[in-house]
Amino acid sequence: MVSAEPPEIEVHVAARIREARMMGLKLRRDCALFIGLCCLLSSGVDALAESREPIRVGVGPATSQQILAHVTAQALMKAGYKVDFIELEPGTDDAAQVDMIASGSVHVHPSLAAADAEAELNDALAANRVISLGNLIKSDADASTLKVASAITNRSWPGAVKVLRTMAFPPEDLDRMAQNVEAGRSTVDRVVDEWMKGNPSSWKRWITASRNWMTP
């Protein structure tokens, strides 16, 4: 008499197939959960790390300072940040400017005359109230002009600090732009717009630094 039950080997194979299907479903579910968790964590870190408030950029009275402040602002805006200008009145000494940065009234000064406020700057650096982001002018070997940001900037806009730290502006371009403005042949806004249009490889590299998690 022939048995109605399927052969043992067929039962074993069917069980293996069901097990494989279940494992595949579990793997797909786990992958979806993992991807969702990564997206959630990423958005949460970004929200915590980056403030949505405008970054206050100090603008000195000299033509070169105005140009550098506007270049800085444009780079930050292209990186996705909001920017407000804080006009520094003529006669505001450099020591007072350091105090404004340390207090957070100004978040970043792209062209602080460091030599004229050396003691005040060193005190603020030692107290961790400001950070030095290096020279903005490429040939400024003696670091007489520094990019200086408040400690608040470092905490609230770490990506912007990476942009600022990477920025280095050609002195010959700055001289030419300042001469055109002072001779009445152009304006600060116009020379900065022209430079940004003509030098995308420079400012795009600054912005790329802000999106690289390996960049300090």
C-alpha positions as CSV (number, residue, x, y, z in Angstrom):
1,M,0.0,0.0,0.0
2,V,1.4,3.4,-1.0
3,S,1.7,6.0,1.8
4,A,-0.1,9.4,1.3
5,E,2.5,11.3,3.2
6,P,5.1,13.2,1.2
7,P,8.7,11.8,1.3
8,E,10.8,13.0,4.2
9,I,13.2,14.8,1.9
10,E,10.4,17.0,0.4
11,V,9.2,18.0,3.8
12,H,12.8,18.9,4.8
13,V,13.2,21.1,1.6
14,A,9.9,22.8,2.1
15,A,10.8,23.7,5.6
16,R,14.2,25.1,4.5
17,I,12.4,27.2,1.9
18,R,10.0,28.6,4.4
19,E,12.9,29.3,6.8
20,A,14.9,31.1,4.1
21,R,11.8,33.2,3.2
22,M,11.3,34.2,6.8
23,M,15.0,35.1,7.2
24,G,14.8,37.3,4.0
25,L,11.7,39.1,5.4
26,K,13.4,39.7,8.7
27,L,16.6,41.0,7.0
28,R,14.6,43.4,4.9
29,R,12.7,44.6,7.9
30,D,15.9,45.1,9.9
31,C,17.6,47.0,7.1
32,A,14.6,49.3,6.8
33,L,14.6,50.0,10.5
34,F,18.4,50.6,10.4
35,I,18.1,53.1,7.6
36,G,15.2,54.9,9.3
37,L,17.2,55.1,12.5
38,C,20.2,56.5,10.7
39,C,18.1,59.2,9.0
40,L,16.5,60.1,12.4
41,L,19.8,60.4,14.2
42,S,21.3,62.4,11.3
43,S,18.5,64.9,11.3
44,G,18.5,65.1,15.1
45,V,22.2,65.8,15.2
46,D,21.9,68.5,12.6
47,A,19.1,70.1,14.4
48,L,21.0,70.2,17.6
49,A,24.4,71.2,16.2
50,E,23.3,74.1,13.9
51,S,21.4,77.1,15.0
52,R,18.9,78.7,12.5
53,E,19.7,82.2,13.8
54,P,21.7,84.6,11.5
55,I,25.5,84.7,11.9
56,R,26.5,88.2,12.8
57,V,29.5,89.2,10.6
58,G,31.5,92.3,11.7
59,V,32.2,94.8,9.0
60,G,35.2,97.2,9.6
61,P,35.3,100.7,8.1
62,A,38.2,100.1,5.8
63,T,37.4,99.2,2.2
64,S,39.3,96.0,2.4
65,Q,37.5,95.0,5.5
66,Q,34.1,95.6,3.9
67,I,35.1,93.5,0.9
68,L,36.3,90.6,3.1
69,A,33.2,90.8,5.3
70,H,31.0,90.6,2.2
71,V,33.0,87.7,0.7
72,T,32.6,85.9,4.1
73,A,28.9,86.6,4.1
74,Q,28.4,85.3,0.6
75,A,30.3,82.1,1.3
76,L,28.3,81.5,4.4
77,M,25.0,82.1,2.6
78,K,26.0,79.7,-0.2
79,A,26.7,77.1,2.5
80,G,23.1,77.6,3.7
81,Y,23.5,80.0,6.6
82,K,21.7,83.3,7.3
83,V,23.9,86.3,7.8
84,D,23.5,89.8,9.4
85,F,26.1,92.5,9.1
86,I,27.2,94.4,12.2
87,E,28.8,97.7,11.1
88,L,31.8,98.6,13.2
89,E,31.9,102.4,13.6
90,P,35.0,104.2,12.6
91,G,37.1,104.8,15.7
92,T,36.0,101.5,17.3
93,D,39.4,100.3,18.6
94,D,40.5,96.8,18.1
95,A,40.4,96.0,21.8
96,A,36.7,96.9,21.8
97,Q,36.2,94.7,18.7
98,V,37.6,91.8,20.6
99,D,35.2,92.4,23.4
100,M,32.3,92.5,20.9
101,I,33.4,89.1,19.5
102,A,33.9,87.6,23.0
103,S,30.5,88.7,24.2
104,G,28.8,87.3,21.0
105,S,27.6,90.7,19.8
106,V,29.7,89.9,16.7
107,H,29.9,86.2,15.9
108,V,32.8,86.4,13.4
109,H,35.3,89.1,12.4
110,P,37.0,88.1,9.2
111,S,39.8,90.7,9.3
112,L,40.7,91.7,12.9
113,A,43.9,93.7,13.2
114,A,45.4,91.3,15.7
115,A,48.6,93.2,16.3
116,D,46.6,96.2,17.6
117,A,44.7,94.2,20.2
118,E,47.3,91.5,21.0
119,A,46.8,91.5,24.8
120,E,43.0,91.5,24.7
121,L,43.0,88.8,22.0
122,N,45.3,86.6,24.0
123,D,43.2,87.0,27.1
124,A,40.0,86.1,25.3
125,L,41.7,83.1,23.6
126,A,43.0,81.9,27.0
127,A,39.6,82.2,28.5
128,N,38.1,80.2,25.6
129,R,35.7,83.1,24.8
130,V,37.0,83.4,21.2
131,I,38.7,81.2,18.7
132,S,41.3,82.1,16.1
133,L,40.6,80.7,12.6
134,G,43.9,81.7,11.0
135,N,44.8,84.2,8.3
136,L,42.2,85.3,5.8
137,I,44.9,86.9,3.5
138,K,47.0,84.2,1.9
139,S,50.3,86.1,2.1
140,D,49.8,87.4,5.6
141,A,52.8,85.5,7.0
142,D,52.9,87.5,10.2
143,A,49.2,86.9,10.9
144,S,48.5,90.6,11.4
145,T,44.9,90.1,10.1
146,L,43.0,87.2,11.6
147,K,39.7,85.5,11.3
148,V,38.3,85.5,14.8
149,A,35.0,84.0,16.0
150,S,33.2,83.8,19.3
151,A,33.0,80.6,21.3
152,I,29.2,80.9,20.7
153,T,29.9,80.6,16.9
154,N,31.8,77.4,17.4
155,R,29.0,75.8,19.5
156,S,26.1,77.1,17.4
157,W,27.4,76.8,13.8
158,P,30.3,74.2,13.7
159,G,29.8,73.8,9.9
160,A,30.2,77.6,9.4
161,V,33.4,77.5,11.5
162,K,34.8,74.9,9.0
163,V,34.0,77.3,6.1
164,L,35.7,80.2,7.9
165,R,38.7,78.1,8.9
166,T,39.2,77.0,5.2
167,M,38.8,80.5,3.7
168,A,41.9,82.2,2.3
169,F,41.7,85.2,0.0
170,P,44.2,86.2,-2.6
171,P,45.9,89.5,-1.7
172,E,46.3,90.6,-5.3
173,D,42.5,90.2,-5.8
174,L,41.8,92.2,-2.7
175,D,44.1,95.0,-3.7
176,R,42.5,95.3,-7.2
177,M,39.0,95.2,-5.8
178,A,39.7,97.8,-3.2
179,Q,41.3,100.1,-5.7
180,N,38.3,99.9,-8.0
181,V,35.9,100.7,-5.1
182,E,38.0,103.6,-3.8
183,A,38.4,105.1,-7.3
184,G,34.7,105.1,-7.8
185,R,34.8,102.6,-10.6
186,S,32.7,100.0,-8.7
187,T,31.0,99.2,-5.4
188,V,31.8,96.7,-2.7
189,D,28.7,94.6,-3.6
190,R,29.6,94.6,-7.3
191,V,33.3,93.6,-6.9
192,V,32.4,90.9,-4.5
193,D,29.6,89.5,-6.8
194,E,32.1,89.6,-9.8
195,W,34.7,87.7,-7.7
196,M,32.3,85.1,-6.6
197,K,31.1,84.5,-10.2
198,G,34.7,84.3,-11.5
199,N,36.2,82.1,-8.8
200,P,33.7,79.3,-8.0
201,S,36.5,76.8,-7.5
202,S,37.7,78.8,-4.5
203,W,34.5,79.3,-2.6
204,K,33.1,75.9,-3.4
205,R,36.2,74.4,-1.7
206,W,35.4,76.4,1.4
207,I,31.8,75.2,1.4
208,T,32.9,71.5,0.8
209,A,34.9,71.7,4.1
210,S,31.7,72.4,6.0
211,R,30.1,69.2,4.9
212,N,33.1,66.9,5.6
213,W,32.6,65.4,9.0
214,M,36.4,64.5,9.0
215,T,37.4,68.2,8.8
216,P,38.1,69.6,12.2
